[in-house]
Amino acid sequence: MKKTIKRITKVVLPTVLGLFLFSSVASAHVTVMPKTSTTGAWETYTVKVPVEKEVPTTKFTLKAPAGVEIMSYQPVPGWNYTADKDTSGKVKSFTFETTGEGILPGQFQQFTFVAKNPDKAADIAWDAYQYYKDGSIVEWTGDESAKTPHSITAIVAGTSTDDHHDQAATEETKTVETKVADTEQSNSLPLILSIVSVVLSLAALVFAIRKK
């Protein structure tokens, strides 16, 4: 019985440890969220940059995929933001560089930005470059099977349901406002006529008194 337990332990334990280490390494990849968005949408993206070495990460660069327009970013305390733009002023890539210690071993940092998605459905790849304090660079530019894969976001065709819904809601709001305005007008008309009648009556009374 003891021999059987030892054999099972020898087989199962390395397998469990291997799976744990594999999942840890996989989860340590640079990722861009969300993984799915819609065509033409203004999306808020978040880049998660973990540290896989025993030295800090001091700089991080992300390239804009084809068809993606990066519009703004969220400032991060302790980090400076710079952007590389083309002749038309569109952002080709942006960089966050630390002014302090950077991202320490065992930690991660998130960088958030807003971008406009492409108008056509496609899988867009986020090529990223992670710079460490020792001068080494990890290029997250490979495909899904690579050791350092780039993060991918699936841009899917959006439906017009939301637009129709918004339009219907707007039309309904306008109809309600018109009805309310008409109701208020019809309700105030008798009051206005009554006031006019009172004024005319007083004027007639004053005129009659003066005539006497």
C-alpha positions in Angstrom: 0.0 0.0 0.0 2.8 2.4 0.9 4.6 1.6 -2.3 1.5 2.4 -4.3 1.1 5.7 -2.5 4.7 6.6 -3.2 4.3 5.8 -6.9 1.1 7.9 -7.1 2.9 10.7 -5.3 5.9 10.6 -7.7 3.6 10.8 -10.7 0.9 13.2 -9.5 3.0 15.7 -7.6 5.3 16.8 -10.5 2.2 17.0 -12.7 0.4 19.3 -10.3 3.5 21.5 -9.8 4.0 21.6 -13.5 0.5 22.8 -14.1 0.8 25.4 -11.4 4.0 26.8 -12.7 2.6 26.8 -16.3 -0.5 28.7 -15.2 1.6 31.1 -13.2 3.8 31.9 -16.2 0.8 32.1 -18.6 -1.0 34.5 -16.3 2.2 36.7 -16.1 1.9 37.7 -19.7 1.3 41.3 -20.7 -2.4 41.5 -21.4 -4.8 44.1 -22.8 -8.4 44.0 -21.7 -11.2 43.7 -22.7 -10.6 40.7 -25.0 -13.7 41.5 -27.1 -15.1 44.8 -28.3 -17.3 46.1 -31.1 -16.5 47.9 -34.4 -16.3 51.7 -34.3 -16.7 51.8 -30.5 -14.9 54.1 -28.2 -13.4 51.5 -25.8 -11.5 51.9 -22.5 -8.6 49.5 -22.6 -6.4 48.4 -19.7 -2.9 47.0 -20.0 -1.7 44.8 -17.3 2.1 44.6 -17.0 3.5 42.1 -14.5 7.2 41.6 -13.6 8.6 38.1 -14.4 12.2 38.8 -13.4 14.0 39.6 -10.1 14.6 43.2 -11.3 12.0 46.1 -11.7 10.3 47.1 -14.9 11.1 50.7 -15.6 9.5 51.4 -19.0 6.7 50.0 -21.1 5.7 50.7 -24.7 2.5 49.7 -26.6 2.0 50.0 -30.3 -1.4 50.9 -31.8 -2.8 48.1 -34.0 -3.8 49.1 -37.6 -7.1 50.9 -37.6 -7.0 51.8 -33.9 -7.0 55.5 -32.9 -5.6 56.1 -29.4 -7.3 59.3 -28.1 -6.4 59.7 -24.4 -4.8 58.1 -21.4 -5.2 57.9 -17.6 -2.2 59.4 -15.8 -0.3 57.1 -13.4 1.5 58.5 -10.4 5.2 57.9 -10.7 5.1 57.4 -14.5 5.6 59.8 -17.4 3.6 59.4 -20.6 5.0 60.1 -24.1 3.5 59.3 -27.5 5.0 58.7 -30.9 2.7 60.2 -33.6 2.6 60.0 -37.4 2.5 63.0 -39.8 -1.3 63.3 -39.4 -1.1 63.5 -35.6 -2.3 60.0 -34.9 -0.6 58.0 -32.1 1.5 55.1 -33.4 2.7 54.1 -30.0 2.9 55.3 -26.5 5.3 54.8 -23.6 5.1 55.0 -19.8 8.4 55.4 -18.1 8.9 55.4 -14.3 10.2 58.4 -12.4 10.8 56.1 -9.3 11.5 52.5 -8.7 9.2 51.1 -11.3 7.2 47.9 -11.1 9.0 45.7 -8.5 9.4 41.9 -8.7 6.2 40.2 -7.7 4.1 43.2 -8.6 2.1 44.4 -11.6 1.0 47.8 -12.9 -2.1 48.7 -15.0 -2.2 51.4 -17.6 -5.5 52.7 -19.0 -6.3 54.4 -22.2 -9.2 55.2 -24.6 -9.2 54.2 -28.2 -11.5 54.1 -31.2 -11.9 50.6 -32.6 -11.6 49.8 -36.4 -14.8 50.0 -38.4 -14.3 46.5 -39.7 -14.4 43.3 -37.7 -11.0 41.8 -37.1 -8.6 40.4 -34.4 -6.2 43.2 -33.5 -2.8 42.5 -31.9 -1.2 44.7 -29.3 2.6 44.6 -29.7 4.2 45.6 -26.4 7.8 46.1 -25.2 8.7 45.7 -21.6 12.0 47.3 -20.4 13.8 46.1 -17.3 16.2 47.9 -15.0 19.1 45.6 -16.0 18.7 46.7 -19.7 16.9 43.7 -20.9 13.8 44.0 -23.1 10.9 41.5 -23.5 9.1 41.9 -26.8 5.5 40.8 -26.5 5.1 40.5 -30.3 4.7 36.8 -31.0 1.6 34.8 -31.9 -0.5 32.8 -29.4 1.9 29.8 -29.4 5.0 32.0 -28.8 6.8 32.3 -25.5 6.1 36.0 -25.4 2.8 36.4 -27.3 1.1 39.7 -28.0 -2.4 40.3 -26.5 -5.3 40.0 -28.9 -8.7 41.7 -28.9 -11.5 40.4 -31.1 -13.3 43.3 -32.7 -16.8 42.0 -33.7 -19.5 43.7 -35.7 -21.8 45.7 -33.5 -25.6 45.5 -33.9 -27.9 48.4 -34.5 -30.3 47.3 -31.8 -28.8 49.8 -29.3 -29.1 52.6 -31.9 -32.7 51.8 -32.6 -33.4 51.6 -28.9 -31.9 54.9 -28.2 -33.7 56.5 -31.1 -37.0 55.0 -30.0 -36.4 56.3 -26.5 -35.6 59.8 -27.8 -38.8 59.8 -29.9 -40.8 58.6 -26.9 -39.3 61.4 -24.8 -40.2 64.0 -27.4 -43.8 62.7 -27.6 -44.2 62.8 -23.9 -42.8 66.3 -23.7 -45.1 67.5 -26.4 -48.1 66.0 -24.7 -47.1 67.6 -21.4 -46.7 70.9 -23.1 -50.1 70.6 -24.8 -51.7 69.6 -21.5 -50.2 72.5 -19.6 -51.3 74.9 -22.3 -54.8 73.6 -22.3 -55.0 73.7 -18.6 -53.7 77.3 -18.4 -56.1 78.6 -21.1 -59.2 78.9 -18.8 -57.1 80.7 -16.2 -55.9 83.2 -18.7 -59.4 83.8 -20.0 -60.7 84.3 -16.5 -58.0 86.8 -15.7 -58.8 88.7 -19.0 -62.5 88.7 -18.1 -61.8 90.1 -14.6 -59.6 92.8 -16.0 -62.3 93.8 -18.6 -65.0 93.7 -15.9 -62.9 96.0 -13.7 -62.2 98.3 -16.6 -66.0 98.5 -17.5 -66.8 99.1 -13.8 -64.3 102.0 -13.6 -65.6 103.5 -16.8 -69.2 103.3 -15.6 -68.3 105.0 -12.3 -66.5 107.8 -14.0 -69.4 108.3 -16.5 -71.8 108.9 -13.6 
